[in-house]
Amino acid sequence: MERIWAAWRSEYVTSGDVFDDAACVLCKVIEDGTYVVWRDDQVAVILNAFPYTSGHVMVLPVRHVGEVEDIAREEVGPGW
């Protein structure tokens, strides 16, 4: 599976109400800080606006990265 698609989220994604001027919505979420639970210089943990399960969070690098393969070892976490 290459993509998870939840069609019922389409209105939220296309509404433009969230971050319509953002080149990268995840970078904007980190910058805004509203959904950030924890952050250091390399990694941020953010809440998902529409979680699949209770307590679902996303862990992502603070640095803008276009491909998963481009994430540095230090951004993944120690021992991972």
N, C-alpha and C positions, 0 to 999 in steps of 0.2 A: 504494500500500500504506500503510495507516494504522498497522498494528501488526505486529510480528514476533512470532510465537508458536511457542515450542518446547515442545511438550507434555511432553517428558521432564523439563523443569525444574519442573513443577507441584508435585511433592513438596517440593522445596527452598523454593519460594516460599510454600507454605501450611503448612510445618512449624512456623513460629513460633519456631524455634530461633535464627534470626539476630538479628532485632531486633523481637520481637513487641510491644513497647510504643512503637515509633516511629510518629509521625504521618507522617513522611517518611523512608523508608529511606535515601535518598541523603544527607539532612542528618545522619542518624545515622552513616552510614559516614564522612563527613568528620569529625564530632565524635569518633568512636572512634579514627580515625587508623590502624587496622590495615592498610587497603588503600591508604592515601594514599602516592603516590610523590613528589609535589611539590605545594606549596601556597604561595600568597601571600594577600594580603588579599581578593582578588576571585575567584580561580580555583583549582580543585584538579584534580589529575590522579590518578585512582584506578585500581587494578587491577580487572578484571572477575572475579568469582569463577568464572564459567563462560564463558571467552572463546570467541569464534567462531573466532579464529585465534591463533597464538602471538604474544605481545606486545601483544595487544589491550588498550587502556586507554580510559578514558572521561574526557573533559574537561568539567567542569561548574562553574557559578558556586558560590561559597561561600554566597552569599545564597540563601535559599529562594525559588524561582521556580516558580509553578504552570504556566506556559505558556511555550513557547519564545519566543513573540513578546514576552514581558515581560523578556527578558534585555537588559541595558544594553549599549551598544556597548563600554564599557570591560571588560565581563566576557567579551566574545567574543574580544578580543585585538587588538593593533595591526595595522592593515592588512588585517583579515579582512572 
